[in-house]
Amino acid sequence: MARTVTPLTDPKCEAAKARDKEYKLFDGQGLYLLVKPTGVKSWRFKYTKPDGRAGLTAFGNYPALTLKGARTRRAEALALLAEGIDPVEAARLAKVEEAAKSTNTFEAAARAWHKAGAAKWSAGHAATVLSRIESHLLPELGARPLADLKSIPLLMKPLKAAEAAGKLELAGRLRQYIDGIMRLAVQHGQIDYNPARDLSGATATRKAVHRPALALERLPELLGRIEADQGRALTSLAVRLALVVFIRSSELRFARWPEVDFKRALWTIPGEREAIEGVKFSQRGAKMRTPHLVPLSRQALGLLGQIHVLSGSYELVFPGDHYHYKPMSENTINKALRRMGYDTKTELCGHGFRAMACSALVESGLWSRDAVERQMSHQERNGVRAAYIHKAEHLEERRLMVQWWADYLDANREQHVTPYDFANRGGTNVVAIKRA
C-alpha cells in the first residue's frame, strides 16, 4: 500500500534547517525538497521515464522557486509523461531550440553572408555593405529568427523606408542583400526556402540618366573651344588627353607615371592603385578591378610628353594645384568645360567623351564589337564571353582603333566629317584601313 504523504506548506519549507546529512521533505507525486548540510534547499522531481527507467530532475532552489512554482513544474512534467514524453529530454530539446534561435537570427545570418562576401570584395566595398546592413536592416530585422521572416511586408519594411526617403538605389541594394542573406540561410539548412525571392520589383527604380555628350557634328565646335581655352596648362592638357584616350575620370585623375610605357605606347591601368592618404577613392584603378590596357595613339603620346614636362618629376600624372602628392580635383575637367560654355548636366561632361568615342567607333563600321567593348573596358555579362574577351585583349586591333579615333578628331578640327565617311575616305575599304 502506497504511503500517504502530507503535502508541504510554505511555513514548513521555510522552517527546514540544515542537518549533518541531507534529508528530504516530500510533497507527493514525486516532488520533494532536498535540504543540504550547507542550508541549500533544492526542489527535486523523481519519476518513471516512458521506457520504464527511473528518472530524476532538479527544478530549482527554494525560495527562489516557491512551493507553488515547484508544483506547477511538477504538473507540467506529469502532463508530458502522460503523453509519453520525458520531461528532462523535452527540457534539453527546448534549450537546444532556444540556442538555435539565438544563432539563427537574421543578424547572425547577415554577418555570415557579409563575411563570405568580404573575402571577394575590396575593403572599401565591404565596409560600405556592412554599414548599410547595420544602419538599415538590423534595427528592424536583426533580432528576429530566420524562421519567423516569412512575411513579405515585414521584409519590405526597411526597403520601403529607404524608398520613402528618396533613396531608390539604396532600396535596391538592400533588397539584394536580403536576398543574398536568405539564400545563404537556405544553403546552410537554416530555413527551407528563400522568401526574399518575392521582393523583386517591390520598390521603385530611378530612371537611368545618361551622362551628357555632344552630337558628333559638334566636334569642330568642341575642338575649337578646347584650343581657345585660357585655363591652367595642365588642366587644358588633361581635357585634351581625356578626349583622345576616353578612359574613365577616376582612371585619368589618379594616374601614376609608372603606368605609362612610352616605348610600347601602352598605358596599363592597374586593377587597384596604392591609396593616397586623405584622398577619397584614390585606390581606384580600372573599374572591374582587373588591369586595363590602353594603347596610345601618336597624338596621345604627344600630349603625355607635354604633360611629362609639367609633372614628370612627380608620381601623379595630374597633381593638384596646391600639393603635388594629391591629384587634381574630381571636378577639374567639368569646370573647364563649363568655362568653355557647356552645361555639364545637360550638354557635355567629361564622361561624355567616352560616349562620343564609342559612337564614332561603332558608326565607322570598322571595328569588331569585342574590340570596342574591350577598349571601353565594359564588363561582358556573359561569363564565357567575358573570359575570352579579357584573355584575347584584341590589342592590335585596338591600337589601330585608337589611332583612327585620334586621326578622326584631327579631321574634324575645321569641319565635321561623319565616322562612316572618314572610314571610307577616298574609296579606302575596311580591310585596307586595318592593314595600313
C-alpha positions in Angstrom: 0.0 0.0 0.0 1.4 3.4 -1.0 2.5 5.6 1.8 0.3 8.7 2.4 2.2 11.9 2.1 1.1 15.1 3.8 1.6 18.0 1.3 4.2 20.6 2.3 3.4 24.1 3.4 5.3 27.3 2.9 6.0 27.6 6.7 7.3 24.0 6.8 9.6 24.7 3.8 10.8 27.9 5.4 11.4 26.3 8.8 13.5 23.4 7.4 17.0 23.7 8.9 20.3 22.2 7.8 21.5 19.0 9.4 24.7 17.0 9.4 23.3 15.0 6.5 21.0 16.0 3.7 17.3 15.0 4.0 14.1 15.2 2.0 10.7 16.7 2.6 8.1 15.1 0.4 5.1 16.9 -1.2 3.8 13.9 -3.1 3.6 12.7 -6.8 7.4 12.6 -7.0 8.1 16.2 -5.8 10.3 16.7 -2.7 12.5 19.4 -1.2 16.1 18.3 -0.6 17.7 20.1 2.3 21.5 20.0 2.2 24.0 20.4 5.1 25.0 23.7 3.5 21.5 25.0 4.0 20.6 25.0 0.3 17.1 23.8 -0.3 16.5 22.3 -3.8 13.3 21.0 -5.4 13.7 17.6 -7.0 11.2 15.5 -9.0 11.5 11.7 -9.1 9.6 10.0 -11.9 9.5 6.9 -14.1 10.6 7.5 -17.7 8.3 6.4 -20.6 10.8 3.5 -21.2 10.4 2.3 -17.6 13.7 3.6 -16.2 13.9 5.8 -13.1 14.3 9.5 -13.7 15.3 12.4 -11.6 15.5 16.1 -12.3 16.0 19.4 -10.4 13.5 22.2 -10.7 15.4 24.9 -8.8 16.2 26.2 -5.3 13.8 27.3 -2.7 12.8 30.1 -2.0 13.7 31.5 -5.5 11.3 28.8 -6.7 8.3 28.8 -4.4 6.3 25.8 -3.4 3.5 26.9 -5.7 6.1 27.2 -8.5 7.5 23.8 -7.9 4.0 22.2 -8.0 3.4 24.0 -11.4 6.6 22.5 -12.7 5.5 19.1 -11.4 2.1 19.4 -13.1 3.8 20.3 -16.4 6.2 17.3 -16.1 3.3 14.9 -15.3 1.4 16.2 -18.3 4.3 15.4 -20.6 4.7 11.9 -19.0 1.0 11.3 -19.7 1.8 11.9 -23.4 4.8 9.6 -23.3 7.4 12.4 -23.2 10.4 12.5 -20.9 10.3 16.0 -19.3 14.1 16.0 -19.0 14.5 15.3 -22.7 11.9 17.9 -23.5 13.8 20.5 -21.5 17.0 19.6 -23.2 15.4 19.9 -26.7 13.9 23.3 -25.7 17.3 24.6 -24.7 18.8 23.4 -28.0 16.0 25.1 -29.9 16.5 28.3 -27.9 20.2 28.2 -28.6 19.5 27.7 -32.2 17.2 30.7 -32.3 20.0 32.9 -31.0 22.3 31.7 -33.7 19.7 31.6 -36.4 18.7 35.2 -36.2 18.8 37.5 -39.2 21.7 39.4 -37.8 23.8 36.2 -37.4 22.9 35.2 -41.0 23.6 38.7 -42.3 27.1 38.8 -40.7 27.9 35.3 -42.0 26.8 36.4 -45.5 28.9 39.6 -45.3 31.9 37.7 -44.0 31.7 35.3 -47.0 31.3 38.2 -49.4 34.1 40.4 -47.9 36.6 37.7 -48.9 35.9 38.6 -52.5 35.2 42.4 -52.2 37.5 45.3 -51.8 37.9 46.6 -48.3 36.0 49.8 -49.1 33.1 48.0 -50.6 32.9 45.5 -47.7 32.8 48.4 -45.3 30.0 50.1 -47.2 27.9 47.0 -47.4 28.3 46.3 -43.6 27.4 49.9 -42.8 24.2 49.7 -44.9 23.2 46.4 -43.2 23.8 47.7 -39.7 22.1 51.0 -40.4 19.1 49.9 -42.4 18.4 46.2 -42.0 19.4 45.2 -38.4 17.3 47.7 -36.5 14.2 46.2 -38.0 15.2 42.5 -38.7 18.3 41.8 -36.8 16.9 40.1 -33.7 14.3 38.1 -35.5 14.7 34.4 -36.0 15.1 33.5 -39.7 12.2 31.1 -39.4 9.9 34.0 -38.5 10.9 36.1 -41.5 8.3 34.6 -43.9 6.2 37.8 -44.1 6.9 39.8 -47.3 5.5 43.0 -45.7 8.0 42.6 -42.8 11.0 42.1 -45.1 9.9 45.1 -47.1 9.8 47.5 -44.2 13.5 48.6 -44.5 13.2 48.8 -48.3 10.1 51.0 -48.1 11.8 53.2 -45.5 14.7 53.8 -47.9 12.2 54.3 -50.8 10.2 56.9 -48.8 13.4 58.8 -48.1 14.0 59.0 -51.9 17.0 56.6 -51.7 15.9 54.3 -54.5 19.3 52.9 -55.3 19.8 52.1 -51.6 16.4 50.3 -51.5 17.5 48.2 -54.5 20.8 47.4 -52.8 19.1 46.4 -49.5 16.8 44.0 -51.5 19.8 42.4 -53.0 21.4 42.0 -49.6 18.3 40.4 -48.0 18.0 38.0 -50.9 21.7 37.0 -50.6 21.4 36.6 -46.8 18.3 34.4 -47.0 19.7 32.4 -49.9 22.8 31.6 -47.9 20.5 30.6 -45.0 18.7 28.1 -47.3 22.0 26.7 -48.4 23.0 26.2 -44.7 19.8 24.4 -43.9 18.6 27.2 -41.6 15.3 27.8 -43.5 13.5 25.7 -46.1 13.0 28.4 -48.8 14.0 32.0 -49.6 11.0 34.3 -49.1 13.1 37.3 -50.4 12.7 36.0 -53.9 9.3 37.6 -53.9 10.8 41.1 -53.2 11.8 41.5 -56.8 10.2 44.6 -58.2 8.8 45.6 -54.7 10.5 49.1 -54.8 10.6 51.8 -57.4 13.7 52.3 -59.5 15.1 55.5 -60.7 15.2 56.0 -64.5 18.7 55.8 -65.8 20.2 59.2 -66.6 22.9 59.0 -69.2 25.9 61.3 -68.9 25.5 64.2 -71.4 27.6 64.1 -74.6 27.7 66.2 -77.7 26.5 65.0 -81.1 29.5 64.2 -83.3 28.6 67.1 -85.7 29.6 69.5 -82.9 33.1 68.2 -82.7 34.6 71.1 -84.6 33.0 73.5 -82.1 34.3 71.5 -79.1 37.8 71.2 -80.5 37.8 74.9 -81.2 36.8 75.8 -77.7 39.4 73.5 -76.2 42.1 75.1 -78.3 41.0 78.6 -77.3 40.7 77.9 -73.6 42.9 80.0 -71.4 42.8 77.9 -68.3 45.7 76.2 -66.4 48.1 74.4 -68.8 47.9 71.1 -67.1 44.1 71.3 -67.0 43.9 72.0 -70.7 46.1 69.0 -71.4 44.0 66.8 -69.1 40.9 67.7 -71.2 42.6 67.0 -74.5 44.0 63.7 -73.2 40.6 62.7 -71.8 39.1 63.2 -75.2 41.8 61.2 -77.0 42.0 58.2 -74.7 38.4 58.3 -73.5 39.0 56.4 -70.2 37.0 56.9 -67.0 37.5 60.1 -65.0 38.9 58.2 -61.9 41.3 56.2 -64.2 42.6 59.5 -65.5 42.6 61.5 -62.3 44.5 59.0 -60.2 47.0 58.1 -63.0 50.7 57.5 -62.0 53.6 57.9 -64.4 54.9 54.4 -63.9 51.7 53.1 -65.6 52.7 54.7 -68.9 55.1 52.9 -71.2 56.2 55.4 -73.8 58.3 52.9 -75.8 55.5 50.4 -76.1 52.8 53.2 -76.5 50.8 51.5 -73.8 49.1 52.7 -70.6 48.4 49.9 -68.1 45.7 50.9 -65.6 46.0 48.6 -62.7 43.0 46.9 -61.0 43.8 48.8 -57.8 46.2 51.6 -57.0 48.1 52.5 -53.9 45.8 54.7 -51.8 46.8 58.3 -51.2 46.3 59.4 -47.6 43.4 61.8 -47.2 42.2 61.3 -50.8 38.9 59.5 -51.1 38.7 56.6 -53.6 42.4 57.2 -54.6 42.9 53.4 -54.6 40.6 53.1 -57.7 42.1 51.7 -60.8 40.3 50.0 -63.7 36.6 49.7 -62.9 36.3 45.9 -62.7 39.5 45.8 -60.6 41.4 44.0 -63.3 44.2 45.7 -65.3 43.0 47.6 -68.3 45.4 48.0 -71.2 45.1 51.3 -73.1 47.0 51.5 -76.4 48.2 55.1 -77.1 47.9 56.9 -80.4 50.7 59.3 -81.6 48.5 62.2 -80.5 48.1 60.7 -77.0 51.8 60.1 -76.7 52.4 63.7 -77.8 50.0 65.1 -75.1 51.6 62.8 -72.5 55.0 64.2 -73.5 53.8 67.7 -72.9 52.3 66.7 -69.6 55.5 65.0 -68.5 57.3 68.3 -68.9 55.0 69.8 -66.3 54.5 66.9 -63.9 57.1 64.3 -64.8 59.1 64.9 -61.6 56.1 63.7 -59.5 54.4 60.3 -59.3 51.0 61.6 -60.2 50.3 62.5 -63.9 47.8 65.2 -62.9 48.8 66.6 -59.5 46.6 69.3 -57.9 47.2 73.0 -57.7 48.4 73.0 -54.1 50.0 69.7 -53.3 51.9 67.6 -55.9 51.2 64.4 -53.9 47.4 64.9 -54.3 45.6 64.6 -57.6 43.6 67.2 -59.4 40.1 67.8 -58.2 37.4 65.4 -59.5 35.6 68.5 -60.8 38.6 69.9 -62.8 37.6 68.7 -66.3 33.9 69.6 -65.9 34.9 73.0 -64.5 37.0 73.6 -67.6 34.1 72.5 -69.9 31.8 75.0 -68.0 34.4 77.7 -68.6 34.2 76.8 -72.3 30.4 77.4 -72.2 29.0 73.9 -71.8 26.3 72.9 -69.3 27.8 69.8 -67.8 24.5 68.5 -66.6 22.6 68.6 -69.8 25.1 69.3 -72.7 28.5 67.8 -72.1 30.6 66.4 -69.2 34.0 64.7 -69.1 32.4 61.2 -69.0 30.6 62.2 -72.2 33.8 61.9 -74.2 33.5 58.1 -73.8 30.0 58.1 -75.3 31.2 60.2 -78.2 34.2 58.0 -79.0 32.1 54.8 -78.7 29.5 56.2 -81.0 32.1 57.2 -83.6 33.9 53.8 -83.4 30.6 51.9 -83.9 29.3 54.2 -86.7 32.6 53.8 -88.6 31.8 50.1 -89.2 35.5 49.3 -88.9 35.8 47.6 -85.6 34.6 44.4 -84.0 32.1 44.6 -81.1 34.5 42.8 -78.9 37.4 45.2 -79.6 35.2 48.2 -78.9 33.9 46.8 -75.7 37.4 45.9 -74.5 38.7 49.3 -75.3 35.8 50.9 -73.4 36.6 48.5 -70.5 33.0 47.4 -70.4 32.1 44.3 -68.4 30.8 41.4 -70.6 27.8 39.9 -68.8 28.2 36.5 -70.4 30.7 34.7 -68.3 32.2 32.6 -71.1 32.5 35.6 -73.5 34.0 37.7 -70.6 36.8 35.2 -70.1 37.5 35.0 -73.8 37.5 38.8 -74.4 39.7 39.5 -71.4 42.2 36.9 -72.4 42.2 38.0 -76.1 42.5 41.7 -75.4 42.3 42.5 -79.2 45.3 44.7 -78.6 46.5 45.0 -82.2 43.0 45.9 -83.5 42.6 48.4 -80.6 46.0 50.1 -81.5 44.5 50.8 -84.9 41.2 51.8 -83.4 42.7 54.5 -81.0 44.9 55.9 -83.8 41.8 56.1 -86.0 39.9 58.0 -83.3 42.7 60.5 -82.8 43.0 61.0 -86.5 39.2 61.4 -86.8 39.4 64.1 -84.1 42.1 65.9 -86.2 39.9 65.6 -89.3 37.1 67.4 -87.5 39.0 70.5 -86.5 37.9 72.5 -89.5 34.6 70.9 -90.4 32.6 67.9 -89.4 33.2 64.5 -91.1 31.0 61.6 -90.3 32.6 58.4 -88.9 31.5 56.4 -91.9 32.8 58.9 -94.4 36.1 59.2 -92.6 36.4 55.4 -92.5 35.7 55.2 -96.3 37.5 58.3 -97.4 38.9 58.2 -100.9 37.3 54.8 -101.5 39.5 53.1 -98.9 37.9 49.9 -97.6 37.9 48.5 -94.1 40.5 45.8 -94.9 42.9 48.4 -96.2 42.5 50.6 -93.2 43.1 47.7 -90.8 46.3 46.8 -92.7 47.6 50.3 -93.0 
